[in-house]
Amino acid sequence: MKNVKTLALAATAVAAMSAPTFAADRGDDIRAGDYAWMQFNAMYAFNELPRSDADDGGHDYLEMEFGGRAGVVDLYGYVDVFNLASGDSGDKATGTGKSKMFMKFAPRFSIDAITGWDLSAGPIQEVYFSTLFNWGGGVIGEDVNASFWGIGADVMVPWLGKTGMNLYGHYDMNRKDWNGYQFSMNWFKPFYFLENGSFVSFQGYVDYQFGGDTDWGNEFVPMSSSGGAAYFGVHWHSDNYALGYGLKGYQDVYLLEDGAGIVGLETTGFAHYLTATYKF
């Protein structure tokens, strides 16, 4: 889900995440820990931000989510398709000028696996060269076209377990310029197991931008130097299906200053998400 994005993995991915797949354990076979997963999430968002006062903030969308490990590459991504029936109500309604699609693509490249070095230390289990791309489905050069480049790691966090953490520099491909940094983390923690083999997980992510240039804003949409979003979800999983609820909090999300300027976008607050998933 758009950085809601649930980070729910298929059952095979959950098993793979708990398996010894790190560079120090791969031996001579760099693909020993390979795995792949894919799922489709039917979703509805209530009061998603950013939005103007005229938007009711509600819309449906289909999310095609995928990920896995292949050799040195650890991948996560999704494609969102909004307002599937092209309805005329909601903040993604026909005539609002909003994009029909959004894509996040986040490949990380294991430095451990590339070099053959074991960079694990304490809670750090594997180190990556991390990239992230956010692409909108609108007019080229006008819609979202952002990239992030940096360093990442898989870190063992008390109770949460293996947590992905990344620190990026942000490069805007429309403006062809750098603008601040982003810290991201994501987790997937099964915490309640039922007798039929299904389980309930606590899953989510944090994306926080900082060091942004406020001069990128204007009188219509002023910019903040920092801001971000965090998603906290509780999801029930079986082998083939999942159902979930998520609460997402925002603060000057996408570095848009809350309520400021002529447009006065609302960029700070909370949104709610409902998810029904089919796993492949």
N, C-alpha and C positions, 0 to 999 in steps of 0.2 A: 504494500500500500504506500502511497506517496508519502515517502518519508514521513503514513499510518501505514499505514503500511504495516501489515502484520509481517513478522518474520517467521511465521509458522513453517516448519519443515515437514516434508513427508516422513512417514515412519522410517523409511530407509535412511533418510538424512539424519534423523535423530540418532539412529544406531551408529551411523558413520561419524557423527560428531563426538560420540563417546568412545570411539575406537582409537587405537594408537595410529594416527595418520601423520605424525609430525616427521620432519626431516631426519631427526636422530633415529627414528624407528623404521625408516623405509628400507634400510639396507641398500642393496644394489638395484632394487626395483623402484624407480621413482613414481611408478603408477600403482604401487601396491595398495594405496589407500583411496583410489579413485571411486567416486560415486556421483550420482546425478539424481535430481528430483524436479518435479514440475507440478503445479497445481493451479486451478482456476478458482478465484474468489468472487462470488457475487456479493456486492457491498452496497451499503447505504450510509451516507454521511449526513449528520445533522450539525448545522452551524459551523461548517468548515470555514477556516480563515486562510488567507485574507478575503474580505468581502466588504461591499458597500452597504449602506443602510437599506438600499432598495432590494438587496438580495435576501431571500429567506434562508440561505445557507444549506439547503437540503438538495441532495441529488443521488441518483443511483449510478453505479458503474461496475464494469467487469474488469477484474485484474487478472492478468496472466503472469504468474510469478514462477521464477525458476532459479536454480542454483546448483552448485556441486563443486567437485574437486577433480581436476584432470592434470596430472603431472605437477608442474610448478604453479598452476593457475587455480586460485580459489575464486569462485564467481557467485555473485548475487545480482538479481535484476528483476524488473517487472515492467509490464506495459499496462496502462490504464486506458480504458475506453469509456467515456462519460456519456450519460444521457442516452442509453441504448435505444430507446424508442423515439428519440428526437422530440420529446415533449416540450410544451411551451410554458412550463412552470419550473421554478427552482433556479439556483444560481448558475447552473450549466444549461439553461433553457435555450431553445432555438431563438436566435435574434439577440442574444446577450454578447455575442462576439467572443465567447470563450473557446478555448481549444477543445477539440474533440478527443485528443489523445495526449498522454504524457508517458515518457519512458525514463526509467532509471537503470543505469548499467554500471556495475561496480566490480570490475576485475581487480584482484590483488595477486601479486606475483611473489611467491615465497623466496626470500633471500636465502633461507636455510637450504631449500631444495636446489636452487640455482648454483650455489657455491659449494654445497656439500658440508658446510659448517653447521655445527649445532649451536645456535644462538640462544637457546633456552637458558633462562636464569631466574630462579625463584618462581614467582607466579607467571612469568612470561614463557610461553610454550613454543611460539613460532613467530618470526618477524617477516614483514612483507613490505614490498614497494606497492603502495596503495593508490588506486585511481578511482575516480567517480565521475560519471557523466549524467547530467540532467538535460533531457531534450523535450521540448514542447512540440505539439503537432500543428502549430499555426504557421504563420508566414515566416519563411526563412529570413533571419536577420532581425526579426521583431519578437518572436516568441522565445521562451527559455532556451538557452544554449550555453550551459555552464559546465565547466570541467574543474576537477579538484585533483591535486597531485601531492603525494606525501608519503609518510611512513605509517605502518600499522603493525599490530601484534594481536595474537590470541592470548588473553590473560585469564588466569584462573581467579575468579572473584568469590569470596565467601558466599555460600548458599547459591548464588546464581550459576556458578560453574564457569565453563569456557565462555568468555565474553570477547567479542571483536571490538577493538579500539583502533581508531585511525585519526591522525592529525594531518590536515591537508592545507596547502595553499590554494586559494580560489582564483581561477582564471576565467574571465568572462569572454567567451569566444565571439560574441556579437561586437563587443567593444574592443576586443583584442588587447585586454589590459588585466593586470592582477588587481584583486581587491580583497584583502584580508585573508582570514584563515577560517577553517572549520574543524571542530572536534566532533567525532561521531563514535557512538558505541551502540552495540546491539546484543541482545541476549535471548535465550530460549530455555526456560527452566520448567520441565515437568515437575509437579509437586504433589499431585494427588492421583493415585492409580486405582482404577476400578477392577473388579473381579473379572470382567469380560475382556480385559486387556486394553481398554481405552484409558485415557488419562486426561488430566487438566493441567494446562501449562500457564505460567506467567511469562509473557514475552513482550518485547518492545524495543525501543531505540531512543537515543537522544542525538539530535543534530544541533550544534551550537556554533554560530558564526561570531567572529570578533575581529577587531582591527580593521573594520570596513571604513571606506572613505565616504563621509557624509556629503561631499561635493558631488557625488554621483546623483543625488536627488535634485529636485526642482520645486517650484512653488506649488505644483500640482500634487506630487508625491515625494515628500521629503524622505531622506534615508537616515537610518540609525547606524551607529558604529558597531552595534552588537545585537544579537537576537537569535531566536531559534525555536525549536519545537521538541516535545518529548511525547512518546506514545507508550501507554501502559495498558496491556491487554490481558484478558483472561479467556482462554480458549479451550474447549473440549475437543479432543482428537481421538479418532479411531483410525484403523488402517487406511480407510478410503475417504473419510469425511471429517469435517471439523466445523464447529460453530463457535462464534466468539463475539465478545464485546470489548471495545477499546475506548479509553478516555485519552484525548490528546490535548495537551496544553501548549499554548503559543505565547511568545513574547517578541514583539516586533519581528515577526517571522519574515524571512527573506530580506532582512534588514530594512523593512518598510516601517517607518515611524507610525505608531498607532494613533489614529484619529487626526493626523496632521495634514496640513496643506489644503488645497482647494477640493481635492477628491475626498479626503477624510476617510481613507480606508481603515476598517477595523482589523488590526493585526495582532491583538493581544486578547487572550481569553481561552475558552475551552470548546471542544467539539466532541461528538460522540459517533462511534462507528459500530455497525452491525455487519457481521461477516458469515457467509455460508460457503464452505470450501469443498471442492471435489479434487482428490489427489490422483495423480497418474503414476 
